[in-house]
Amino acid sequence: MMIKLKEVQKMTSLSRSSIYAYIDKGIFPTQVKLGARSVAWLESDIQSWVESKINARNAMNDEHFTNKIGDTNERV
């Protein structure tokens, strides 16, 4: 399913300028040109991007938790 910018903003909580800046940096899914002045994104691409952010956060939290447990075990 194709979604327009407003829906992308709603799904990601990013501003228009942030979305296009991230696209320029290669860290956000690129849009599909539909016409001379119309673009949209694949909803699945945006969902995958959001999930990757959640997974990265969870991995960081897991690593932080593991390090804290390791620190506690070393003191015992």
Sequence and secondary structure as in RCSB ss.txt:
>XXXX:A:sequence
MMIKLKEVQKMTSLSRSSIYAYIDKGIFPTQVKLGARSVAWLESDIQSWVESKINARNAMNDEHFTNKIGDTNER
V
>XXXX:A:secstr
 EE HHHHHHHH   HHHHHHHHHHT S   EEEETTEEEEEHHHHHHHHHHHHHHHHHHHHHHHHHHHHHHHHH
 
